[in-house]
């Protein structure tokens, strides 16, 4: 038992959620990789690769969650310039499937955008936590965040619109939670709305024009048009690589029923080219049924709720903003992936965090979990110190009585639903 306590430190609920998502991932990726098995002829190759990355990711969780959360600000500052350089390099050298998203260094292929997302979330949390006033964020926080996040998203956007959109959305929510003045956020929304109108008009005008450096416009236009179109297309006219993905994903969901066909019994996995990645949630529903799909959604909701509780217990701003940013990033990406799988959003290339088959994304998502656990260890130490101070102040009380009082006080605080503004407005004395 002591060995497990030393290994699995931090919030136990997050550990359970992480392990459950990994277990679902192993089962479903093994089932959904039939197309890779057929093309490679190696039955165990795809799942072995996935298990390797999950193993590396779990080691990262064990390592990261033992680090003090103060180190993460330094990691973000180092990653930021590196990710900018890599993103610029990948624009010219990393084109795969008509999109420049991957870079290969010393035989290792990865997506620089994953590192950029981590850097932006960490740096945004750092900026929001510095120089806070009674009215909220530092007056310069909005400008500094927009320079950094805007630059990163602008570089990512031409090749990966969905990633840039989700990342900017998470940053916006972090600024809102961090009490950045609503006037500035309102101006930002108005500006983005104007840009969106101009962008849509540009897509319409350039429908039959080849725009230099904008080769992804045709893909965006096609996906949006198909999503909003009410035209019924005959099954014989579906494109295997484009229309077919949406069609077979919907068939997988429609034929799932309550309990599904059982693990390994998917039919549509043989027709979905990205069944193990972008559309894995459709395979989860087909094999595990609506109950299995609902359970996956429940896990992500629990993760977000747990992140909120951890942030509420922080007495410093930086760890609170950090876990909020990480939680929003993971959950919003999961929601968007699931919406695509069930036909509620246009097709994108967003994997389902900790479930989809991947390399860079799997390891980075595990690092996020390690960061959440690190901050949860910090909040647990705060509670232990408070309990120790109470014991020293009242030596006549037993430890059991003090523990009961602490639990009672926590439940009363939760029932009262105290706002988190005091925590998020506190000084970030974490240097």
C-alpha positions, -999 to 999 in steps of 0.1 A, spaced: 0 0 0 28 24 8 43 18 -27 10 27 -43 7 58 -21 42 69 -32 35 64 -69 -1 76 -71 1 109 -53 -23 137 -58 -60 137 -65 -73 101 -65 -103 110 -87 -81 124 -115 -60 92 -113 -91 71 -117 -104 92 -146 -70 90 -163 -67 52 -159 -103 47 -171 -97 68 -202 -65 48 -209 -83 15 -205 -110 26 -229 -83 38 -253 -65 5 -253 -97 -15 -260 -111 8 -287 -78 16 -305 -71 -21 -307 -105 -26 -323 -105 5 -345 -71 0 -360 -83 -27 -385 -75 -5 -415 -39 -1 -403 -36 -38 -397 -49 -46 -432 -25 -21 -448 6 -31 -428 -2 -69 -424 10 -66 -388 -18 -75 -364 0 -63 -332 19 -34 -347 -7 -6 -343 -17 -14 -308 19 -20 -297 28 15 -309 -2 29 -290 7 10 -259 43 23 -261 31 59 -262 6 53 -234 34 38 -214 57 68 -220 28 91 -212 21 73 -179 58 77 -170 55 114 -178 25 116 -154 45 99 -126 74 123 -132 55 155 -137 31 151 -108 61 149 -84 74 183 -96 65 215 -77 40 235 -97 63 265 -97 85 248 -123 57 248 -148 60 286 -154 96 281 -164 86 252 -187 61 275 -204 86 303 -209 111 279 -225 85 262 -247 71 294 -261 100 306 -283 108 270 -292 73 263 -304 72 295 -324 104 284 -343 91 249 -349 57 262 -361 74 284 -387 97 255 -398 68 231 -401 50 255 -424 76 249 -451 87 213 -444 59 194 -426 32 188 -453 13 156 -449 -22 150 -463 -23 185 -477 -16 201 -443 16 213 -428 13 200 -392 41 175 -386 79 179 -383 105 152 -383 136 156 -361 161 127 -358 135 102 -370 109 114 -344 77 128 -359 56 152 -339 32 181 -340 47 215 -328 12 228 -323 8 205 -293 38 221 -276 25 256 -286 -9 249 -269 9 239 -237 31 270 -238 2 294 -244 -19 280 -216 10 281 -191 21 316 -201 -15 329 -200 -19 315 -165 14 332 -155 4 366 -170 -31 365 -154 -15 357 -120 10 385 -120 2 420 -106 -34 413 -99 -55 441 -84 -87 443 -64 -106 448 -96 -91 417 -113 -63 412 -138 -33 434 -143 -42 463 -167 -15 451 -191 -26 414 -190 -50 416 -219 -24 432 -242 3 408 -233 -19 377 -236 -32 389 -270 3 394 -283 14 359 -274 -18 339 -280 -27 359 -311 7 353 -326 7 316 -319 -29 312 -332 -21 332 -363 8 309 -372 -13 278 -365 -45 289 -383 -35 286 -420 -28 249 -416 -50 239 -386 -80 262 -382 -97 240 -356 -67 239 -333 -62 277 -335 -99 282 -329 -100 260 -298 -68 274 -283 -80 309 -287 -114 300 -272 -96 285 -241 -75 316 -237 -106 338 -240 -123 318 -212 -92 320 -191 -92 358 -194 -129 359 -186 -124 338 -155 -94 359 -146 -115 390 -145 -100 408 -175 -123 438 -181 -155 429 -200 -151 460 -221 -118 447 -236 -133 412 -240 -164 427 -257 -142 446 -281 -123 414 -289 -155 395 -296 -166 423 -319 -133 423 -337 -134 385 -342 -170 387 -354 -160 413 -380 -130 391 -391 -153 361 -394 -177 380 -417 -148 391 -439 -134 356 -439 -167 341 -450 -170 367 -477 -135 359 -488 -143 322 -490 -173 329 -512 -155 353 -535 -124 331 -540 -144 299 -546 -129 294 -581 -97 312 -575 -64 296 -564 -51 318 -535 -14 315 -528 -5 302 -493 -42 296 -487 -45 260 -500 -66 249 -470 -94 274 -479 -110 249 -503 -110 222 -476 -126 246 -451 -152 258 -476 -161 222 -486 -165 210 -450 -187 240 -440 -208 237 -471 -214 200 -465 -222 206 -428 -248 233 -435 -263 216 -466 -296 198 -464 -291 180 -496 -294 142 -495 -267 123 -512 -271 88 -524 -248 62 -508 -232 54 -541 -221 90 -545 -202 93 -512 -165 99 -514 -146 73 -494 -121 97 -480 -145 127 -474 -182 122 -474 -178 85 -464 -163 94 -430 -193 114 -419 -217 88 -433 -201 58 -417 -197 76 -384 -234 83 -384 -242 47 -393 -220 36 -364 -240 58 -340 -274 49 -354 -267 11 -352 -253 11 -317 -285 9 -295 -282 10 -257 -255 -15 -250 -237 -16 -284 -223 -45 -304 -196 -53 -278 -158 -45 -279 -141 -56 -311 -174 -61 -330 -175 -27 -348 -185 -29 -385 -179 7 -395 -142 7 -384 -134 -10 -417 -148 20 -436 -136 49 -415 -101 59 -425 -97 77 -391 -117 54 -369 -88 52 -344 -83 89 -342 -108 116 -353 -138 94 -353 -130 70 -324 -160 83 -304 -183 69 -331 -166 35 -327 -169 38 -289 -207 43 -293 -210 15 -318 -192 -10 -296 -202 1 -261 -235 16 -270 -251 48 -258 -243 39 -223 -206 36 -231 -207 69 -249 -224 85 -220 -198 71 -196 -170 87 -217 -188 120 -216 -193 116 -178 -155 110 -173 -147 143 -190 -174 162 -171 -160 147 -138 -125 159 -149 -137 194 -154 -156 194 -121 -126 181 -103 -104 207 -119 -128 234 -106 -125 220 -71 -87 219 -72 -86 255 -84 -110 266 -57 -87 252 -30 -56 270 -43 -45 300 -23 -22 312 -51 -34 325 -85 -10 308 -109 -18 271 -100 -55 280 -100 -54 295 -135 -31 267 -147 -55 239 -138 -84 258 -152 -67 263 -185 -56 227 -187 -91 215 -178 -107 237 -204 -83 227 -231 -88 190 -226 -126 191 -222 -133 215 -250 -112 194 -274 -131 163 -262 -165 180 -267 -155 191 -302 -143 157 -312 -175 141 -299 -197 167 -317 -179 159 -350 -184 122 -345 -222 125 -340 -226 151 -368 -231 183 -346 -199 201 -360 -180 202 -392 -152 176 -397 -119 186 -381 -87 169 -372 -91 170 -334 -84 137 -316 -102 126 -285 -78 134 -256 -63 103 -239 -85 79 -261 -76 85 -297 -45 68 -311 -16 93 -312 20 101 -304 27 137 -296 -9 144 -285 -10 113 -262 22 122 -244 13 159 -241 -22 151 -227 -5 128 -201 18 158 -192 -14 178 -186 -27 152 -162 6 152 -144 4 190 -140 -32 187 -126 -20 161 -101 10 182 -91 -13 212 -83 -37 188 -64 -7 177 -43 -1 213 -35 -37 219 -24 -36 187 -3 -4 200 15 -23 233 23 -51 213 39 -26 192 59 -8 223 71 -41 239 82 -50 207 101 -16 207 118 -20 243 129 -54 235 144 -38 205 162 -11 228 176 -36 254 186 -59 229 203 -37 201 217 -66 188 238 -84 177 206 -76 144 190 -64 141 154 -96 123 146 -118 151 159 -98 177 140 -101 156 108 -138 153 113 -141 191 118 -120 197 86 -143 174 66 -174 191 80 -160 226 72 -152 215 37 -187 201 31 -202 233 45 -180 254 22 -191 234 -8 -227 236 0 -224 274 3 -209 276 -31 -184 302 -23 -171 322 -53 -135 318 -65 -129 355 -71 -109 359 -38 -86 331 -48 -81 343 -83 -75 378 -72 -48 368 -47 -12 377 -53 8 350 -71 37 348 -48 51 316 -63 86 326 -74 
